[in-house]
Amino acid sequence: MPPSARSVSIVTQTRVRPEHNEEFARWQGETSSAISRFPGFLEQQLLPPNPPLQVDWVILQRFASLADAQRWLGSAERQKRIAGAAQMLVGQDDVHIVQDEADGIRPAPVSTIISTRVKPGKEAEYRAWVRRIAAEQSKAPGLQGYRFEPPVPGVQQHFIAILRFDTEANLRAWLESPVRQALLKEAEPLTEETHARIASSGFEQWFRDASPGDAPLPVWKMDMLVLLMLYPIVMLFGYFIGTPLLDRELHLPFAVSLFLGNIASVFLTGFLVPWIAGRFGWWLRPAPGRELRTNLLGAAFISAICVAMVFVFLRLF
């Protein structure tokens, strides 16, 4: 696909005041509904905060073209949505546009987005410096990918680097390494400001068996395995504990009962998903040349289990 025809993603990182987290989640849901009707919109991925590593909300919004993304950024509808969220936020958003890979932006278990404003007239020297640091960071343990994006005239004035690592430890080891610190010192005469934000994504922390260099797992496969474990946990907890004990015996408010149920669900899912992922390794990473058949077989098998659980619960409860 030629670069001009490749899709782009808007990467937004925003910090929300703790007391407004629930309100912001509702606001984001309404914004997602609005953007889904916008011309050229393809998909959106939301990464909620995951302290202490990631304290920001990270929103990836994918569009068919740069022009479509620019129209959304400048639209009256987006400006109205942003104005409605201003009192919930701390500081300014980081908003960047990056060109997608063939299958869109692929977040790793942990990524960092580094934004740099270069002094006027120093762009050529900065690009030469980027080539040097890229050569060094390619040797960093755990690096899964690196993207470098120049400024987009009229849209963003920063150079953007996106680094993807397999673990937080490996990411921090590179960010704090003497080699990188020395290179950053070299770049100081060329730059006006630089800052980085970290994002951890999805359910990857439950799928740890990848070998170095493996491609990230498909999100839809992780979602299916999480659902396979989450549904029976929620169903059984609600039937045996939530309704008879928390609701009828203790008469807890619904919000409190639901919160306790969520704690139990997250705790148990954290144990069970890695276990089930180990049993479905053949499906998560199929053998070369058998991807289509394996993907269809695994998806059908998991779907059949889910349907069977619904049928059993209907009969028993």
C-alpha contacts under 8 A as a table, 3 or more apart, distances in Angstrom:
res1	aa1	res2	aa2	distance
1	M	5	A	6.43
1	M	6	R	6.29
1	M	102	A	7.76
2	P	5	A	5.43
2	P	6	R	6.42
3	P	6	R	5.16
4	S	65	S	7.77
5	A	64	A	7.94
5	A	65	S	6.56
6	R	64	A	7.12
6	R	65	S	6.47
6	R	99	Q	6.97
6	R	100	D	6.68
6	R	101	E	7.86
6	R	102	A	7.51
7	S	62	R	6.99
7	S	63	F	5.70
7	S	64	A	4.48
7	S	65	S	4.83
7	S	66	L	7.02
7	S	99	Q	6.36
7	S	100	D	5.64
7	S	104	G	7.28
8	V	62	R	5.79
8	V	63	F	5.50
8	V	64	A	6.56
8	V	65	S	5.83
8	V	66	L	5.90
8	V	69	A	7.27
8	V	97	I	6.72
8	V	98	V	5.67
8	V	99	Q	4.38
8	V	100	D	5.04
8	V	104	G	7.68
9	S	60	L	6.24
9	S	61	Q	5.29
9	S	62	R	4.17
9	S	63	F	6.06
9	S	69	A	7.57
9	S	97	I	5.70
9	S	98	V	5.50
9	S	99	Q	6.38
9	S	100	D	6.37
9	S	104	G	7.68
9	S	105	I	7.12
10	I	59	I	7.80
10	I	60	L	5.72
10	I	61	Q	5.08
10	I	62	R	6.37
10	I	63	F	8.00
10	I	69	A	7.10
10	I	95	V	6.82
10	I	96	H	5.64
10	I	97	I	4.55
10	I	98	V	6.58
11	V	58	V	7.09
11	V	59	I	5.84
11	V	60	L	4.80
11	V	61	Q	6.65
11	V	94	D	7.85
11	V	95	V	5.72
11	V	96	H	5.16
11	V	97	I	6.19
11	V	98	V	7.48
12	T	57	W	7.96
12	T	58	V	5.67
12	T	59	I	5.08
12	T	60	L	6.56
12	T	93	D	6.72
12	T	94	D	5.54
12	T	95	V	4.46
12	T	96	H	6.48
13	Q	56	D	5.98
13	Q	57	W	5.63
13	Q	58	V	4.57
13	Q	59	I	6.49
13	Q	93	D	5.81
13	Q	94	D	5.12
13	Q	95	V	6.62
13	Q	197	R	7.78
14	T	56	D	5.36
14	T	57	W	5.33
14	T	58	V	6.70
14	T	89	L	7.20
14	T	90	V	7.75
14	T	92	Q	7.15
14	T	93	D	4.75
14	T	94	D	6.52
15	R	55	V	6.90
15	R	56	D	4.67
15	R	57	W	6.22
15	R	89	L	5.78
15	R	90	V	5.44
15	R	91	G	7.29
15	R	93	D	7.38
16	V	20	H	6.64
16	V	21	N	6.40
16	V	24	F	7.43
16	V	56	D	7.15
16	V	57	W	7.53
16	V	88	M	5.76
16	V	89	L	4.43
16	V	90	V	5.73
17	R	20	H	5.41
17	R	21	N	6.71
17	R	88	M	5.68
17	R	89	L	5.63
17	R	90	V	6.05
18	P	21	N	5.51
19	E	22	E	7.80
20	H	23	E	5.16
20	H	24	F	5.92
20	H	88	M	5.66
21	N	24	F	5.13
21	N	25	A	6.21
22	E	25	A	5.08
22	E	26	R	6.45
23	E	26	R	5.22
23	E	27	W	6.20
24	F	27	W	4.82
24	F	28	Q	5.98
24	F	85	A	7.26
24	F	88	M	6.92
25	A	28	Q	5.09
25	A	29	G	6.28
26	R	29	G	5.09
26	R	30	E	6.47
27	W	30	E	5.22
27	W	31	T	6.23
27	W	85	A	7.35
28	Q	31	T	4.89
28	Q	32	S	6.04
29	G	32	S	5.08
29	G	33	S	6.43
30	E	33	S	5.15
30	E	34	A	6.41
31	T	34	A	5.00
31	T	35	I	6.18
31	T	81	R	6.87
32	S	35	I	5.26
32	S	36	S	6.09
32	S	44	Q	7.75
33	S	36	S	5.31
33	S	37	R	7.15
34	A	37	R	5.85
34	A	38	F	7.08
35	I	38	F	5.06
35	I	41	F	7.03
35	I	72	W	7.99
36	S	41	F	6.31
36	S	42	L	7.87
36	S	43	E	7.74
37	R	41	F	7.44
38	F	41	F	5.79
38	F	72	W	7.37
39	P	68	D	6.81
40	G	63	F	5.39
40	G	64	A	5.11
40	G	65	S	7.08
40	G	68	D	5.41
40	G	69	A	7.70
41	F	61	Q	7.71
41	F	62	R	6.27
41	F	63	F	4.54
41	F	64	A	6.40
41	F	68	D	7.41
41	F	69	A	7.92
42	L	61	Q	7.78
42	L	62	R	5.43
42	L	63	F	5.22
42	L	64	A	6.42
43	E	61	Q	6.12
43	E	62	R	5.29
43	E	63	F	7.31
44	Q	59	I	7.26
44	Q	60	L	5.56
44	Q	61	Q	4.50
44	Q	62	R	6.09
45	Q	59	I	5.96
45	Q	60	L	5.09
45	Q	61	Q	6.61
46	L	57	W	7.46
46	L	58	V	6.05
46	L	59	I	4.78
46	L	60	L	6.46
47	L	57	W	5.93
47	L	58	V	5.02
47	L	59	I	6.30
47	L	199	A	7.72
47	L	200	S	7.52
47	L	201	S	5.92
47	L	202	G	6.73
48	P	56	D	7.15
48	P	57	W	4.86
48	P	58	V	6.55
49	P	54	Q	5.49
49	P	55	V	4.91
49	P	56	D	5.14
49	P	57	W	5.22
49	P	58	V	7.73
50	N	53	L	6.22
50	N	54	Q	4.83
50	N	55	V	6.04
50	N	56	D	7.91
50	N	200	S	7.05
51	P	54	Q	5.05
51	P	55	V	5.24
52	P	55	V	6.42
53	L	168	E	7.80
53	L	198	I	6.99
53	L	199	A	7.52
53	L	200	S	7.37
54	Q	197	R	7.96
54	Q	198	I	5.68
54	Q	199	A	5.30
54	Q	200	S	6.26
56	D	199	A	7.56
58	V	199	A	6.87
62	R	69	A	7.86
62	R	104	G	7.57
63	F	66	L	7.25
63	F	68	D	6.17
63	F	69	A	5.72
64	A	68	D	6.59
64	A	69	A	7.86
65	S	68	D	5.26
65	S	69	A	6.47
66	L	69	A	5.10
66	L	70	Q	6.12
67	A	70	Q	5.07
67	A	71	R	6.17
68	D	71	R	5.15
68	D	72	W	6.42
69	A	72	W	5.21
69	A	73	L	6.27
70	Q	73	L	5.05
70	Q	74	G	6.18
70	Q	155	V	7.40
71	R	74	G	5.25
71	R	75	S	5.82
72	W	75	S	5.05
72	W	78	R	6.73
73	L	78	R	6.60
73	L	79	Q	8.00
74	G	78	R	7.17
74	G	79	Q	7.34
75	S	78	R	5.40
75	S	79	Q	6.44
76	A	79	Q	5.07
76	A	80	K	6.13
77	E	80	K	5.21
77	E	81	R	6.32
78	R	81	R	5.02
78	R	82	I	6.14
79	Q	82	I	5.13
79	Q	83	A	6.20
80	K	83	A	5.20
80	K	84	G	6.46
81	R	84	G	5.25
81	R	85	A	6.73
82	I	85	A	5.28
82	I	86	A	6.33
83	A	86	A	5.37
84	G	87	Q	7.58
85	A	88	M	5.50
85	A	89	L	6.91
86	A	89	L	5.66
89	L	92	Q	7.68
96	H	156	Q	6.84
96	H	160	I	7.63
97	I	152	V	7.96
97	I	156	Q	7.64
98	V	149	E	6.37
98	V	160	I	7.99
99	Q	149	E	7.70
100	D	103	D	7.18
100	D	104	G	4.63
100	D	105	I	5.32
101	E	104	G	4.95
101	E	105	I	6.12
103	D	106	R	7.75
106	R	216	P	7.39
107	P	110	V	7.28
107	P	111	S	6.72
107	P	164	R	6.94
107	P	201	S	6.48
107	P	216	P	7.88
108	A	111	S	6.13
108	A	144	Q	7.38
108	A	164	R	5.44
108	A	165	F	6.26
108	A	166	D	6.51
108	A	200	S	7.46
108	A	201	S	6.77
108	A	204	E	7.81
108	A	216	P	6.35
109	P	164	R	7.64
109	P	165	F	6.73
109	P	166	D	5.60
109	P	167	T	6.40
109	P	200	S	5.56
109	P	201	S	5.59
109	P	202	G	7.68
109	P	204	E	5.48
109	P	205	Q	6.75
110	V	164	R	6.08
110	V	165	F	5.55
110	V	166	D	6.39
110	V	167	T	6.12
110	V	168	E	6.07
110	V	171	L	7.55
110	V	198	I	7.19
110	V	199	A	5.78
110	V	200	S	4.30
110	V	201	S	6.50
111	S	162	I	6.92
111	S	163	L	5.49
111	S	164	R	4.39
111	S	165	F	6.03
111	S	171	L	7.75
111	S	198	I	5.75
111	S	199	A	5.25
111	S	200	S	6.26
112	T	162	I	5.75
112	T	163	L	5.39
112	T	164	R	6.77
112	T	196	A	6.43
112	T	197	R	5.52
112	T	198	I	4.29
112	T	199	A	6.05
113	I	160	I	6.95
113	I	161	A	5.83
113	I	162	I	4.64
113	I	163	L	6.69
113	I	196	A	5.51
113	I	197	R	5.47
113	I	198	I	6.50
114	I	160	I	5.72
114	I	161	A	5.05
114	I	162	I	6.34
114	I	194	T	7.05
114	I	195	H	5.77
114	I	196	A	4.26
114	I	197	R	6.69
115	S	158	H	5.95
115	S	159	F	5.87
115	S	160	I	4.81
115	S	161	A	6.63
115	S	194	T	5.62
115	S	195	H	5.55
115	S	196	A	6.26
116	T	158	H	5.20
116	T	159	F	5.14
116	T	160	I	6.49
116	T	191	T	7.00
116	T	192	E	7.60
116	T	193	E	5.76
116	T	194	T	4.34
116	T	195	H	6.73
117	R	157	Q	6.69
117	R	158	H	4.69
117	R	159	F	6.35
117	R	191	T	5.86
117	R	192	E	5.50
117	R	193	E	5.37
117	R	194	T	6.49
118	V	122	K	6.60
118	V	123	E	6.51
118	V	126	Y	7.38
118	V	158	H	7.16
118	V	159	F	7.51
118	V	190	L	6.01
118	V	191	T	4.24
118	V	192	E	5.69
118	V	193	E	7.43
119	K	122	K	5.55
119	K	123	E	7.31
119	K	190	L	5.73
119	K	191	T	5.17
119	K	192	E	5.73
120	P	123	E	6.94
121	G	124	A	7.64
122	K	125	E	5.42
122	K	126	Y	6.09
122	K	190	L	5.73
122	K	191	T	7.98
123	E	126	Y	5.02
123	E	127	R	6.19
123	E	190	L	7.92
124	A	127	R	5.19
124	A	128	A	6.42
125	E	128	A	5.13
125	E	129	W	6.27
125	E	190	L	7.40
126	Y	129	W	4.92
126	Y	130	V	6.15
126	Y	187	A	7.24
126	Y	190	L	6.35
127	R	130	V	4.93
127	R	131	R	6.47
128	A	131	R	5.25
128	A	132	R	6.70
129	W	132	R	5.14
129	W	133	I	6.40
129	W	187	A	7.10
130	V	133	I	5.23
130	V	134	A	5.95
131	R	134	A	5.11
131	R	135	A	6.28
132	R	135	A	5.25
132	R	136	E	6.54
133	I	136	E	5.07
133	I	137	Q	6.07
133	I	180	R	7.34
133	I	183	L	6.76
134	A	137	Q	5.24
134	A	138	S	6.08
135	A	138	S	5.41
135	A	139	K	7.32
136	E	139	K	5.70
136	E	140	A	7.31
136	E	179	V	7.79
137	Q	140	A	5.06
137	Q	143	L	7.81
137	Q	174	W	7.36
137	Q	180	R	7.97
138	S	143	L	6.96
139	K	143	L	7.90
140	A	143	L	5.91
140	A	170	N	7.80
140	A	174	W	6.33
141	P	170	N	6.27
142	G	165	F	5.32
142	G	166	D	5.20
142	G	167	T	6.92
142	G	170	N	5.77
142	G	171	L	7.55
142	G	212	P	6.79
143	L	146	Y	7.84
143	L	163	L	7.46
143	L	164	R	6.04
143	L	165	F	4.53
143	L	166	D	6.58
143	L	170	N	7.74
143	L	171	L	7.71
144	Q	163	L	7.77
144	Q	164	R	5.24
144	Q	165	F	5.15
144	Q	166	D	6.50
144	Q	212	P	7.98
144	Q	213	G	6.34
144	Q	215	A	7.99
145	G	163	L	6.02
145	G	164	R	5.10
145	G	165	F	7.18
146	Y	161	A	7.22
146	Y	162	I	5.72
146	Y	163	L	4.70
146	Y	164	R	6.33
147	R	160	I	7.96
147	R	161	A	5.52
147	R	162	I	4.97
147	R	163	L	6.56
148	F	159	F	7.48
148	F	160	I	5.76
148	F	161	A	4.49
148	F	162	I	6.53
149	E	159	F	5.83
149	E	160	I	4.93
149	E	161	A	6.26
150	P	158	H	7.10
150	P	159	F	4.70
150	P	160	I	6.42
151	P	155	V	7.81
151	P	156	Q	5.60
151	P	157	Q	4.99
151	P	158	H	5.22
151	P	159	F	5.24
151	P	160	I	7.58
152	V	155	V	5.35
152	V	156	Q	5.25
152	V	157	Q	6.57
153	P	156	Q	6.46
153	P	157	Q	6.94
154	G	157	Q	7.69
164	R	171	L	7.96
165	F	168	E	7.25
165	F	170	N	6.70
165	F	171	L	5.74
166	D	170	N	7.12
166	D	171	L	7.81
167	T	170	N	5.39
167	T	171	L	6.38
168	E	171	L	5.05
168	E	172	R	6.08
169	A	172	R	5.27
169	A	173	A	5.99
170	N	173	A	4.98
170	N	174	W	6.37
171	L	174	W	5.36
171	L	175	L	6.24
172	R	175	L	4.93
172	R	176	E	5.93
173	A	176	E	5.41
173	A	177	S	5.76
174	W	177	S	5.00
174	W	180	R	6.98
175	L	180	R	6.59
175	L	181	Q	7.83
176	E	180	R	6.97
176	E	181	Q	6.80
177	S	180	R	5.43
177	S	181	Q	6.29
178	P	181	Q	5.01
178	P	182	A	6.07
179	V	182	A	5.31
179	V	183	L	6.39
180	R	183	L	5.03
180	R	184	L	6.11
181	Q	184	L	5.08
181	Q	185	K	6.25
182	A	185	K	5.09
182	A	186	E	6.48
183	L	186	E	5.03
183	L	187	A	6.47
184	L	187	A	5.07
184	L	188	E	6.46
185	K	188	E	5.42
186	E	189	P	7.13
187	A	190	L	5.30
187	A	191	T	6.45
188	E	191	T	5.45
188	E	192	E	7.69
191	T	194	T	7.43
201	S	204	E	6.73
202	G	205	Q	7.90
202	G	219	V	7.87
203	F	206	W	5.79
203	F	207	F	7.30
203	F	222	M	6.79
203	F	223	D	7.92
204	E	207	F	5.16
204	E	208	R	7.13
204	E	217	L	7.96
204	E	222	M	7.88
205	Q	208	R	6.33
206	W	270	G	6.93
206	W	273	V	6.29
206	W	274	P	5.15
206	W	277	A	7.96
207	F	210	A	7.51
207	F	274	P	6.06
207	F	277	A	6.59
208	R	274	P	7.85
209	D	278	G	7.96
210	A	214	D	6.11
211	S	214	D	5.61
217	L	221	K	7.41
217	L	222	M	7.33
217	L	284	L	6.86
217	L	285	R	7.61
218	P	221	K	5.55
218	P	222	M	6.73
218	P	284	L	7.90
219	V	222	M	5.21
219	V	223	D	6.13
220	W	223	D	5.00
220	W	224	M	6.20
221	K	224	M	5.17
221	K	225	L	6.46
221	K	284	L	6.76
221	K	299	A	8.00
222	M	225	L	5.32
222	M	226	V	6.18
223	D	226	V	5.13
223	D	227	L	6.12
224	M	227	L	5.13
224	M	228	L	6.12
224	M	299	A	7.99
224	M	302	I	7.42
225	L	228	L	4.90
225	L	229	M	6.50
225	L	273	V	6.81
225	L	276	I	7.25
225	L	277	A	7.14
225	L	302	I	7.80
226	V	229	M	5.39
226	V	230	L	5.87
226	V	269	T	7.41
226	V	273	V	6.12
227	L	230	L	4.91
227	L	231	Y	5.79
228	L	231	Y	6.09
228	L	232	P	7.51
228	L	302	I	7.20
228	L	305	I	7.86
228	L	306	C	6.49
229	M	232	P	6.17
229	M	233	I	6.58
229	M	269	T	6.40
229	M	272	L	6.63
229	M	273	V	6.49
230	L	233	I	5.18
230	L	234	V	6.14
230	L	265	S	6.85
230	L	269	T	6.20
231	Y	234	V	5.37
231	Y	235	M	6.08
232	P	235	M	4.97
232	P	236	L	5.86
232	P	309	M	7.57
233	I	236	L	5.42
233	I	237	F	5.93
233	I	265	S	6.17
233	I	268	L	7.52
233	I	269	T	7.76
234	V	237	F	5.26
234	V	238	G	5.95
234	V	261	G	7.44
234	V	265	S	6.32
235	M	238	G	5.31
235	M	239	Y	6.18
236	L	239	Y	5.15
236	L	240	F	5.93
236	L	241	I	7.83
237	F	240	F	5.48
237	F	241	I	5.26
237	F	242	G	5.97
237	F	261	G	7.09
238	G	241	I	5.59
238	G	242	G	4.22
238	G	243	T	5.73
238	G	261	G	7.45
239	Y	242	G	6.22
239	Y	243	T	5.87
239	Y	244	P	7.24
240	F	243	T	6.90
240	F	244	P	6.46
240	F	245	L	7.77
241	I	244	P	5.75
241	I	245	L	5.22
241	I	246	L	6.54
242	G	245	L	5.79
242	G	246	L	5.00
242	G	247	D	6.25
242	G	257	S	6.72
242	G	261	G	6.97
243	T	246	L	5.98
243	T	247	D	4.98
243	T	248	R	6.28
244	P	247	D	6.05
244	P	248	R	5.19
244	P	249	E	6.38
245	L	248	R	5.73
245	L	249	E	4.86
245	L	250	L	6.13
246	L	249	E	6.05
246	L	250	L	5.08
246	L	251	H	6.12
246	L	252	L	5.76
246	L	257	S	6.07
247	D	250	L	5.91
247	D	251	H	4.63
247	D	252	L	5.54
247	D	253	P	7.53
247	D	254	F	7.57
247	D	257	S	7.05
248	R	251	H	5.35
252	L	256	V	6.29
252	L	257	S	5.98
253	P	256	V	5.36
253	P	257	S	6.21
254	F	257	S	5.05
254	F	258	L	5.94
255	A	258	L	5.20
255	A	259	F	6.13
256	V	259	F	5.04
256	V	260	L	6.29
257	S	260	L	5.28
257	S	261	G	6.23
258	L	261	G	4.99
258	L	262	N	6.17
259	F	262	N	5.06
259	F	263	I	6.36
260	L	263	I	5.09
260	L	264	A	6.41
261	G	264	A	5.21
261	G	265	S	6.11
262	N	265	S	4.95
262	N	266	V	6.02
263	I	266	V	5.37
263	I	267	F	6.11
264	A	267	F	5.17
264	A	268	L	6.11
265	S	268	L	5.34
265	S	269	T	5.85
266	V	269	T	5.11
266	V	270	G	6.05
267	F	270	G	5.33
267	F	271	F	6.92
268	L	271	F	5.30
268	L	272	L	6.19
269	T	272	L	5.01
269	T	273	V	5.64
270	G	273	V	5.92
270	G	274	P	7.11
271	F	274	P	6.23
271	F	275	W	6.84
272	L	275	W	5.05
272	L	276	I	6.18
273	V	276	I	5.15
273	V	277	A	5.91
274	P	277	A	4.97
274	P	278	G	6.31
275	W	278	G	5.37
275	W	279	R	6.86
276	I	279	R	5.12
276	I	280	F	6.37
277	A	280	F	5.05
277	A	281	G	6.07
277	A	284	L	7.76
278	G	281	G	5.35
279	R	282	W	7.74
280	F	283	W	5.31
280	F	284	L	6.20
281	G	284	L	5.01
281	G	285	R	6.04
281	G	286	P	7.77
282	W	285	R	5.77
282	W	286	P	5.33
282	W	287	A	7.48
282	W	294	T	7.93
283	W	286	P	5.22
283	W	294	T	6.05
283	W	295	N	6.23
283	W	298	G	5.80
286	P	290	R	6.53
286	P	291	E	5.41
286	P	294	T	6.22
286	P	295	N	7.48
287	A	290	R	5.67
287	A	291	E	6.52
288	P	291	E	6.36
290	R	293	R	5.65
290	R	294	T	5.98
291	E	294	T	5.24
291	E	295	N	5.84
292	L	295	N	5.18
292	L	296	L	6.20
293	R	296	L	5.33
293	R	297	L	6.08
294	T	297	L	5.09
294	T	298	G	6.01
295	N	298	G	5.34
295	N	299	A	6.08
296	L	299	A	5.22
296	L	300	A	6.02
297	L	300	A	5.22
297	L	301	F	6.09
298	G	301	F	5.05
298	G	302	I	6.18
299	A	302	I	5.29
299	A	303	S	6.06
300	A	303	S	5.06
300	A	304	A	6.07
301	F	304	A	5.14
301	F	305	I	6.37
302	I	305	I	5.09
302	I	306	C	6.29
303	S	306	C	5.10
303	S	307	V	6.23
304	A	307	V	5.13
304	A	308	A	6.07
305	I	308	A	5.01
305	I	309	M	6.17
306	C	309	M	5.12
306	C	310	V	6.34
307	V	310	V	5.17
307	V	311	F	6.27
308	A	311	F	5.08
308	A	312	V	6.13
309	M	312	V	5.08
309	M	313	F	6.05
310	V	313	F	5.25
310	V	314	L	6.11
311	F	314	L	5.15
311	F	315	R	6.32
312	V	315	R	5.16
312	V	316	L	6.08
313	F	316	L	5.09
313	F	317	F	5.55
314	L	317	F	5.55
